[in-house]
Amino acid sequence: MMDLIKALLPSICVGLLFWYVMRNILRADRREREQIEKFYSEHEVNEITDNAESDVKLTQSNKSDYGKSDHGKGDATRPDG
């Protein structure tokens, strides 16, 4: 019986360690999501777009602009170098 315990003890310890690490990761993720939700509920997204001092400019893109572009079509030429 003692040999069986000695054989299973490393596996049990690794399993407990894995359970403990995963539990802490999931709890940290849950707390982070709660904090993000709290932040966004307190600060509306419209405050960012109305800020005139912001360096970020939000613009809308037209779907027709994508069709006019050569990006991603594979027919653009590369300069020889």
C-alpha positions as CSV (number, residue, x, y, z in Angstrom):
1,M,0.0,0.0,0.0
2,M,2.8,2.4,0.8
3,D,4.4,1.7,-2.6
4,L,1.2,2.8,-4.3
5,I,1.1,6.1,-2.4
6,K,4.7,6.7,-3.2
7,A,4.0,6.1,-6.9
8,L,0.9,8.3,-7.0
9,L,2.2,11.2,-4.8
10,P,4.1,13.1,-7.6
11,S,1.1,12.9,-9.9
12,I,-1.2,14.1,-7.2
13,C,1.1,17.0,-6.3
14,V,1.4,18.1,-9.9
15,G,-2.4,17.9,-10.3
16,L,-3.0,20.0,-7.2
17,L,-0.4,22.5,-8.4
18,F,-2.1,22.7,-11.8
19,W,-5.5,23.2,-10.2
20,Y,-4.2,26.0,-8.0
21,V,-2.5,27.8,-10.9
22,M,-5.6,27.5,-13.1
23,R,-7.9,28.7,-10.3
24,N,-5.8,31.8,-9.8
25,I,-5.6,32.5,-13.5
26,L,-9.4,32.3,-13.8
27,R,-10.0,34.4,-10.7
28,A,-7.6,37.1,-12.0
29,D,-9.3,37.1,-15.3
30,R,-12.7,37.5,-13.7
31,R,-11.5,40.4,-11.5
32,E,-10.0,42.1,-14.6
33,R,-13.2,41.7,-16.6
34,E,-15.1,43.2,-13.6
35,Q,-12.8,46.2,-13.4
36,I,-13.0,46.8,-17.2
37,E,-16.8,46.7,-17.0
38,K,-16.7,49.1,-14.1
39,F,-14.4,51.4,-15.9
40,Y,-16.5,51.5,-19.1
41,S,-19.7,52.0,-17.1
42,E,-18.1,55.0,-15.4
43,H,-16.5,56.5,-18.5
44,E,-18.6,56.5,-21.6
45,V,-16.9,56.0,-25.0
46,N,-18.3,59.2,-26.3
47,E,-16.0,61.2,-24.0
48,I,-13.0,59.9,-26.0
49,T,-14.4,60.9,-29.4
50,D,-15.5,64.4,-28.1
51,N,-12.1,65.2,-26.7
52,A,-10.5,67.9,-29.0
53,E,-7.0,67.4,-27.5
54,S,-6.8,63.8,-28.4
55,D,-4.2,62.7,-31.0
56,V,-6.5,59.9,-32.2
57,K,-8.9,60.8,-35.0
58,L,-11.8,58.4,-35.5
59,T,-13.1,58.3,-39.0
60,Q,-15.5,56.1,-40.8
61,S,-14.4,54.1,-43.8
62,N,-16.5,53.4,-46.8
63,K,-16.8,49.8,-48.1
64,S,-16.4,51.2,-51.6
65,D,-12.9,52.5,-50.7
66,Y,-11.7,49.0,-50.0
67,G,-12.6,47.9,-53.5
68,K,-10.6,50.7,-55.1
69,S,-7.4,49.7,-53.3
70,D,-4.8,47.3,-54.7
71,H,-4.0,46.1,-51.2
72,G,-4.4,42.4,-50.8
73,K,-5.0,41.7,-54.4
74,G,-1.6,40.3,-55.1
75,D,-1.0,42.3,-58.3
76,A,1.1,45.1,-56.8
77,T,4.7,45.3,-58.1
78,R,7.7,45.4,-55.9
79,P,10.6,47.8,-56.7
80,D,13.8,46.0,-57.7
81,G,16.5,46.5,-55.2
